[in-house]
Amino acid sequence: MLFFRSGLLLLSLTTLASAQSSIKLIPMPREIHATADVPIPNGVRIVCDAPCSEEDHFAATDLGTSLQERNISSVSPSGFVVELTRLANHPVADFTAEMKPEGYVISSGHNTLTVTASTAEGLFYGAQTVKQLIVGDGPRAILRGANIRDWPAMKYRGLDDDLSRGPVPTLDFQKKQIRTIAAYKINIYSPYFEHTQQYASNPLMAPPGGSISAADAKTLVAYAKAYHVTIIPEQEAFGHLHHNLTWEQYAQLAENPHGAVLAPGQPGSIPLIQQMFGELAALYPGPFLHIGADETQDLGTGQTKADVDARGLGAVYLDFMQRIVTALQPLHRKLLFWGDIAQDSPDLLKKMPQSFKDSTIAVAWTYNPEPRGFDRYLTPFTNAGFETWVAPGVNNWSRVYPNNNLALLNIQGFIRDGQRLGSTGALNTIWNDDGEGLENMNWYGILFGAAASWQKGESSIPQFQDSYAQVFHGDMTGDLNEAQKEMMLAHALLKQQAKTGDGSDGLFWLDPFSKDGQTYADKIRPYTHELRLHAERALTLIAQARAAAPAPPKPFTATAAPYNPADAYPSNPTSLRETDAIDALELGARRMDFIGLKFQLADEITQGYQRAYDMRMTTDRKQRQAVARELSDINGTNGRIADIRDTYSLIRDLYQQAWLRSNRPYALRPVLEHYDYTIGQWLALSDKVRVAQRQWSDSHTLPTAAEVGIPAPPPATAR
């Protein structure tokens, strides 16, 4: 139930908190002036000022639902008043024209907090800030008093989500994504498709159980609209089409047999694009479509070689892009395209028809920090008169957990330079290159992208890192902030000191007894101790945060028994939120720790077998017993091989649980098979060592380490 009125209802206020704490918000508003903190033991009373439009009613309901999930009443007659009102009803002298599209003002009064906006979008975003101003749960919640003026630096603030390289989220999880990104003022969601959008006109392409149906698309569009999120479908229209081009009926369209790039000279290429985008336009009725067109490396190596040799790669590429844009003009959409290929032809970009420039947006992308700035990715387009967006990345791809050292600097710098050079949007990206990505690991980078694209200029990384755990998880201890930093330190150790890249999935899977494994072991061996301490410190901090904020009681609802604040949270000020993301952080820390443990155990196996082998000729009874102990330490109960086997097995189960919380079962099998195959390798080694153990027991002889499948220990560790 909500209260709608034209006048302001004044309620008496409970005692004000004497001390004020720093206010933590994501994004941080343009202007914020703290006032007195207000305890709200009786919750709040949300009022939508009349005339309350359907959109404003939704903003009020969304705010109320969020608070009720934290056991804070939003309809209490004695609650602190939170008023949502339009500028026409509540004039604000310093509400400038720049603020009107999406801006808002929050005014703290003696017993009322008023959110004022000119538009439904602005009122919704103001309500999202109110969610964060209320700290804690149940009767111990406190409203951080503040006067705020806020509006975005960039018109379009987006998230690009890879749905084609393994995990495909469930519709329910996509709805959660929409709710969550909207809460941090992101207004664009762009699902990336190579072959995972279903098309009635091309039914072969989409895999059963691993694709988005027309019904799902329409449902998500309608759901997102209420949250002021526009969905921009991205269908690759030039490169990255391997899964489509493996079908025989489309094979002739490929630049190379079973390749990934459409051949521009093939007469069927444009009709295929028209079919796909005609259906996309009907399903996703927003003002934009994304045609991809990145990484077309095959172009000019097959069917188009003669044309590229004659005219040059840039000319052939841009000519086909012009044909695509012309073919899609009847859809009356602005077309986004990735800028990595076209940026290498700045002179040709200047010569492109004005109609092409008016119909497109160049999305410049790069995913690493650039100490000298990001201008070179943008100026080929800005100098040619194109509208631009910037696309940084959360650096999650092929890693046990996102490398936020790279992600935060990349997001910070690229969006800063994009704003300076006039980019109208930012499209932060998630990629699942090796098919192992878990969506709930990515929120740290996603939220920083939200902050950087809303805030003007260079966003502060330390400020974000200090705010994240409280704002996103309700963690008042700061332990989850520190856990994220420990994971960053672990990545940095592997990248900067061990020189192994970073905490990659490849390193996690690498057999330490293989040739490559031994090469990497030499690099990582001096750092395994420190690596594991970082990962285990993260695990400890996670456990501490959980212990400090146990699971909440059942959320308050308007239909429940009369609200009694004493029933909830008698001793705890807050309860952790977004616990699936905390589980994902824990899984990442366990995988990072295991990278170090695996190489440590591998060394101990090689050293132990070498010691046993060196004593094989002994006739001394105690030394013979020592040989048996060495072999048992390798392959007995609690032996080193069992440690590796069991840890892979535990992580496998945790990974499967995490996957199924957000994704469809499609594409999970190959990852689980990788676990099972790897576990099988260690089981096979266990069998070989067991044969050696029996041989020792029977004849006091041992096969060589090579015969068992164990390499010799490195010289520095051999004894």
Sequence and secondary structure as in RCSB ss.txt:
>XXXX:A:sequence
MLFFRSGLLLLSLTTLASAQSSIKLIPMPREIHATADVPIPNGVRIVCDAPCSEEDHFAATDLGTSLQERNISSV
SPSGFVVELTRLANHPVADFTAEMKPEGYVISSGHNTLTVTASTAEGLFYGAQTVKQLIVGDGPRAILRGANIRD
WPAMKYRGLDDDLSRGPVPTLDFQKKQIRTIAAYKINIYSPYFEHTQQYASNPLMAPPGGSISAADAKTLVAYAK
AYHVTIIPEQEAFGHLHHNLTWEQYAQLAENPHGAVLAPGQPGSIPLIQQMFGELAALYPGPFLHIGADETQDLG
TGQTKADVDARGLGAVYLDFMQRIVTALQPLHRKLLFWGDIAQDSPDLLKKMPQSFKDSTIAVAWTYNPEPRGFD
RYLTPFTNAGFETWVAPGVNNWSRVYPNNNLALLNIQGFIRDGQRLGSTGALNTIWNDDGEGLENMNWYGILFGA
AASWQKGESSIPQFQDSYAQVFHGDMTGDLNEAQKEMMLAHALLKQQAKTGDGSDGLFWLDPFSKDGQTYADKIR
PYTHELRLHAERALTLIAQARAAAPAPPKPFTATAAPYNPADAYPSNPTSLRETDAIDALELGARRMDFIGLKFQ
LADEITQGYQRAYDMRMTTDRKQRQAVARELSDINGTNGRIADIRDTYSLIRDLYQQAWLRSNRPYALRPVLEHY
DYTIGQWLALSDKVRVAQRQWSDSHTLPTAAEVGIPAPPPATAR
>XXXX:A:secstr
  EEESS          S       SS  SEEEE   EE TT EEEEEESS  HHHHHHHHHHHHHHHTTT  SB
 TTSEEEEEEETTTS  TT  GGGTTT EEEEE SSEEEEEESSHHHHHHHHHHHHHHEESSGGG EE  EEEEE
  S SEEEEEEE SSS  B HHHHHHHHHHHHHTT  EEEEEESS B  TTSTTSS TTSSB HHHHHHHHHHHH
HTT EE  EE SSSS HHHHTSGGGGGGBSSTT SSB TT TTHHHHHHHHHHHHHHH  SSEEE      TTTT
SSTTHHHHHHH HHHHHHHHHHHHHHHHGGG  EEEEE TTGGG HHHHHHS HHHHHHEEEEEE  S  TT SH
HHHHHHHTTT EEEEE B   TTBSS  HHHHHHHHHHHHHHHHHTT  EEEEEE  TTS   GGG HHHHHHHH
HHHHSSSS  HHHHHHHHIIIII  SSSHHHHHHHHHHHHHHIIIIIS S SSBHHHHH  TTSHHHHHHHHHHG
GGHHHHHHHHHHHHHHHHHHHHHS        TTSS   GGGS SS S     HHHHHHHHHHHHHHHHHHHHHH
HHHHHHHHHHHHHHTTT   HHHHHHHHHHHHHHHSTT HHHHHHHHHHHHHHHHHHHHHHHB STTHHHHHHHH
HHHHHHHHHHHHHHHHHHHHHHHHS    HHHHT     TTT  
